[in-house]
Amino acid sequence: MLRYIIKRILYVIPIMLGVLVIVFLLRVIIPGDPIEMFVRSDASVEEREAKRVELGLNYPIPVQFARYVWGVATRLDFGKSWAGNVPVRDDLLLRFPITVRLAFISVFIAVLLAIPLGVVSAVKHNSFLDQFILLATLILTSIPGFWLALMLLSAFAVKVHWFPALYNGTIRSWVLPVFVTAIGAMSGLCRITRTSMLEVIRADYVRTARAKGQTEQKIIYNHALRNALIPVLAAVGNMLGMQLGGAIITETMFGMPGIGKYIVDAIGKRDFICVQGGVVLLAFVFTIINLLVDISYTLVDPRLRSSVITTRKKKARPAAAA
């Protein structure tokens, strides 16, 4: 089991290296010279070169990449903002808690709503309640996040003044952003839970449990739900990662000073070093979340844990025989 966990952790290294390569190359191949954003149009060649040296763009591309990777790996140094000359790490650490809080609260609420609704929809298969839940989740999945945010702002911030239109740090300013983010996650997770539960409740061991006289509630929650949680856990991990990166629209619409808005503002300023730092940080967090989800599989489903141990023993037997 420990060997499996270490192996999954080591997978993070090539994944993050690949992310660094892709993000850095995208910054390099984007047309236009970033120096033009930070010098006067009539600046001399000497001034342009001095600015290039200041931003560290005078080195060859491989050297720039090696310096950046070394700084990130050893000192968590994402460089300095080209526009504000402020360490990107300081800005990310200041804004990251807001993005994490928004993602975790939204996904937590989505899980609380989606799993019970998915279980009820599966148990009441083909009933009116099942069809109603399916229709509601389909509609909610189809609504674009930016449109829903605009409608909520118009209804609850502009007309009735129940909530502030922009984020101001109060609890009331969290309600609309959390609702917008949670709705999309909840509708998709509910459908995944329903599908997984429908597969499980038709299994042979569930019919055997009914034949033994166990109550329906015990069968659903002690047998079916636990085995149906594997794809649900995967979906929760993916949704949490997507909410961290996908909160760009929500944070921009509601003026929340998180990583998403930070990236959008940096794109407008062509401050690519900030965009690069934000993307790398979100990719790292997303990778760690998926790592934890993979490890949690073995805790939820004993069959996976036993398969890991069995595989390790099979590999050890030929070595012992030799």
C-alpha positions in Angstrom: 0.0 0.0 0.0 2.8 2.4 0.9 4.6 1.6 -2.3 1.4 2.4 -4.3 1.1 5.8 -2.6 4.8 6.6 -3.2 4.4 5.6 -6.9 1.4 7.9 -7.3 3.3 10.8 -5.7 6.3 10.3 -8.0 3.9 10.7 -11.0 3.4 14.3 -9.9 7.0 15.2 -11.1 6.6 14.4 -14.8 3.1 15.8 -14.9 4.3 19.2 -13.4 7.3 19.2 -15.7 5.0 18.8 -18.7 2.8 21.6 -17.5 5.8 23.9 -17.1 7.0 23.1 -20.6 3.6 23.7 -22.1 2.9 27.0 -20.2 6.4 28.3 -20.9 6.2 27.5 -24.6 2.8 29.1 -24.9 4.2 32.3 -23.4 7.1 32.2 -25.9 5.1 31.5 -29.1 2.5 34.2 -28.4 3.0 36.8 -31.2 4.2 40.3 -30.2 7.0 41.5 -28.1 6.1 42.0 -24.4 8.6 44.8 -24.2 6.3 47.0 -26.2 3.8 47.1 -23.3 6.3 48.6 -20.9 8.3 51.1 -22.9 7.3 54.3 -24.8 6.7 53.9 -28.5 9.6 56.3 -29.2 12.0 54.5 -26.8 15.5 54.0 -28.0 17.2 50.7 -28.6 19.2 51.1 -25.4 16.0 51.6 -23.3 14.4 48.6 -24.9 17.4 46.4 -24.2 17.6 47.6 -20.6 14.0 46.7 -20.1 14.6 43.3 -21.7 17.5 42.7 -19.3 15.3 43.8 -16.3 12.6 41.3 -17.2 15.1 38.5 -17.8 14.2 38.2 -21.5 17.8 38.7 -22.7 18.7 35.0 -22.1 18.1 32.2 -24.7 14.8 30.4 -24.4 16.3 27.2 -22.9 18.2 29.2 -20.2 15.0 31.2 -19.4 13.1 27.9 -18.9 15.8 26.3 -16.8 16.0 29.4 -14.6 12.3 29.5 -14.2 12.0 25.8 -13.3 14.8 26.0 -10.8 13.3 29.0 -9.1 9.9 27.3 -8.9 11.3 24.0 -7.7 13.7 25.3 -5.1 12.3 28.6 -3.8 8.7 28.6 -5.1 9.8 31.7 -7.1 7.4 32.5 -10.0 9.3 35.6 -10.9 8.3 39.2 -10.7 5.4 40.9 -12.3 6.4 42.7 -15.4 3.9 45.5 -14.9 4.2 46.0 -11.1 7.7 44.6 -10.4 6.1 42.7 -7.5 6.9 39.0 -6.7 4.2 36.9 -8.3 4.4 34.5 -5.4 3.2 37.2 -3.0 0.2 38.0 -5.2 -0.7 34.3 -5.6 -0.4 33.6 -1.8 -2.6 36.6 -1.1 -5.3 35.6 -3.6 -5.1 31.8 -3.5 -7.1 31.4 -0.2 -10.1 33.2 -1.8 -10.1 30.8 -4.8 -9.7 27.8 -2.6 -12.5 28.9 -0.3 -14.9 29.5 -3.2 -14.1 26.1 -4.8 -14.3 24.0 -1.6 -17.5 25.7 -0.3 -19.2 25.3 -3.7 -18.2 21.7 -4.1 -19.1 20.9 -0.5 -22.6 22.3 -1.0 -22.9 20.5 -4.4 -22.0 17.2 -2.8 -24.5 17.7 0.0 -27.3 18.3 -2.5 -26.2 16.0 -5.4 -25.6 12.7 -3.7 -29.0 12.5 -1.9 -30.8 13.6 -5.0 -28.9 11.1 -7.2 -29.6 8.3 -4.7 -33.3 9.2 -4.6 -33.5 9.5 -8.4 -31.9 6.0 -8.8 -34.1 4.3 -6.1 -37.2 5.9 -7.7 -36.1 5.0 -11.2 -38.6 6.0 -14.0 -40.9 7.7 -11.5 -42.2 11.2 -11.7 -39.6 12.3 -9.1 -36.8 10.7 -11.1 -37.9 12.5 -14.3 -38.2 15.8 -12.5 -34.7 15.5 -11.1 -33.3 14.6 -14.5 -35.0 17.5 -16.2 -33.9 20.0 -13.5 -30.3 18.9 -13.6 -30.3 19.0 -17.4 -31.6 22.5 -17.4 -29.1 23.6 -14.7 -26.2 22.0 -16.7 -27.2 23.8 -19.8 -27.3 27.3 -18.3 -24.0 29.2 -19.0 -22.3 30.4 -15.8 -21.9 34.0 -16.9 -25.6 34.3 -17.9 -26.7 32.8 -14.5 -24.4 35.3 -12.7 -25.8 38.2 -14.7 -29.4 37.2 -13.9 -28.7 36.7 -10.2 -26.9 40.1 -10.1 -29.8 41.8 -11.8 -32.4 40.1 -9.6 -30.9 40.0 -6.1 -28.3 42.8 -6.2 -29.8 45.5 -8.5 -33.5 45.1 -8.0 -34.1 43.8 -4.4 -30.7 44.7 -2.9 -30.5 41.5 -0.9 -26.8 40.9 -1.8 -24.0 43.2 -2.9 -23.2 43.3 -6.6 -19.4 43.1 -6.0 -17.4 41.1 -3.5 -16.6 43.2 -0.3 -15.4 40.5 2.1 -18.7 40.0 3.9 -20.6 36.7 4.2 -23.5 38.2 2.0 -21.0 38.9 -0.8 -20.2 35.1 -0.9 -23.7 33.9 -1.4 -24.2 34.6 -5.1 -20.7 33.5 -6.3 -21.0 30.2 -4.3 -24.5 29.6 -5.7 -23.3 30.1 -9.3 -20.3 27.8 -8.8 -22.2 25.1 -6.9 -25.1 24.9 -9.3 -23.0 23.6 -12.2 -21.1 21.2 -10.1 -24.3 19.9 -8.4 -26.2 19.1 -11.6 -23.4 17.1 -13.1 -22.6 15.2 -9.9 -26.2 14.3 -9.4 -26.4 12.6 -12.8 -23.2 10.8 -12.1 -24.5 9.5 -8.8 -27.7 8.4 -10.3 -26.0 6.5 -13.1 -23.5 4.8 -10.6 -26.3 3.9 -8.2 -28.4 2.3 -11.0 -25.5 0.0 -12.0 -25.0 -1.0 -8.4 -28.5 -1.7 -7.2 -29.0 -4.2 -10.1 -25.9 -6.2 -9.0 -26.2 -9.7 -7.7 -25.0 -9.0 -4.2 -27.8 -6.4 -3.8 -30.4 -9.0 -4.8 -28.8 -11.4 -2.4 -29.0 -8.9 0.4 -32.7 -8.4 -0.3 -33.2 -12.2 -0.3 -31.6 -12.4 3.1 -34.3 -10.0 4.4 -32.2 -6.9 5.0 -34.1 -3.6 5.0 -34.1 -1.4 1.9 -32.5 1.5 3.8 -29.6 -0.7 4.9 -29.1 -2.2 1.5 -29.0 1.3 -0.1 -26.7 3.0 2.3 -24.5 0.1 3.6 -24.1 -1.8 0.3 -25.1 0.1 -2.8 -24.0 3.6 -2.0 -20.5 2.7 -0.7 -19.8 0.7 -3.9 -21.3 3.5 -6.1 -19.0 6.1 -4.5 -15.9 5.3 -6.7 -17.0 7.2 -9.8 -18.6 9.8 -7.6 -15.2 10.4 -5.8 -13.5 10.8 -9.2 -16.1 13.3 -10.3 -15.8 15.3 -7.0 -12.0 15.5 -7.4 -12.3 16.6 -11.0 -15.0 19.1 -10.2 -12.9 20.5 -7.4 -10.0 21.0 -9.7 -12.1 22.5 -12.4 -13.7 24.9 -9.9 -10.2 26.1 -8.9 -9.4 26.9 -12.5 -12.9 27.5 -13.7 -13.7 30.2 -11.1 -12.2 32.7 -13.6 -15.7 33.7 -14.8 -17.3 33.8 -11.3 -14.4 35.8 -9.8 -14.4 38.2 -12.7 -18.2 38.7 -12.7 -18.4 39.3 -8.9 -15.1 41.1 -8.6 -13.5 38.6 -6.3 -9.8 39.0 -5.9 -8.9 35.4 -6.5 -6.5 33.6 -8.8 -9.0 33.6 -11.7 -9.4 37.4 -11.7 -5.7 37.8 -11.2 -5.1 35.8 -14.4 -7.7 37.7 -16.4 -6.2 41.1 -15.3 -2.7 39.9 -16.2 -3.9 38.8 -19.6 -5.3 42.3 -20.2 -1.9 43.8 -19.3 0.1 41.2 -21.2 1.8 40.4 -18.0 2.5 36.8 -19.0 4.7 36.0 -16.1 1.7 36.4 -13.8 -0.5 34.3 -16.1 2.2 31.7 -16.1 2.5 31.6 -12.3 -1.2 31.4 -11.8 -1.7 28.5 -14.3 1.2 26.6 -12.8 -0.1 26.9 -9.3 -3.6 25.8 -10.3 -2.2 22.9 -12.3 -0.2 21.8 -9.2 -3.2 22.0 -6.9 -5.3 20.1 -9.5 -2.7 17.4 -9.7 -2.5 17.0 -5.9 -6.3 16.8 -5.6 -6.4 14.0 -8.2 -3.5 12.3 -6.3 -5.6 12.3 -3.1 -8.6 11.0 -5.0 -6.6 8.1 -6.3 -5.4 7.2 -2.9 -8.9 7.6 -1.4 -10.2 4.9 -3.8 -8.3 2.2 -1.9 -9.9 3.5 1.4 -13.4 3.5 0.1 -13.3 0.2 -1.8 -11.5 -2.7 -0.1 -11.4 -4.6 -3.4 -8.9 -2.0 -4.8 -6.8 -2.2 -1.7 -6.6 -6.0 -1.9 -5.8 -5.8 -5.7 -2.9 -3.5 -5.0 -1.5 -5.9 -2.3 -2.1 -8.9 -4.6 -0.3 -7.3 -7.5 2.7 -6.5 -5.3 2.8 -10.2 -4.0 2.7 -11.6 -7.6 5.6 -9.4 -8.5 7.6 -10.5 -5.5 7.1 -14.3 -6.0 9.1 -14.5 -9.3 11.9 -12.5 -7.7 11.9 -14.9 -4.6 11.9 -18.0 -6.9 14.9 -16.7 -8.8 
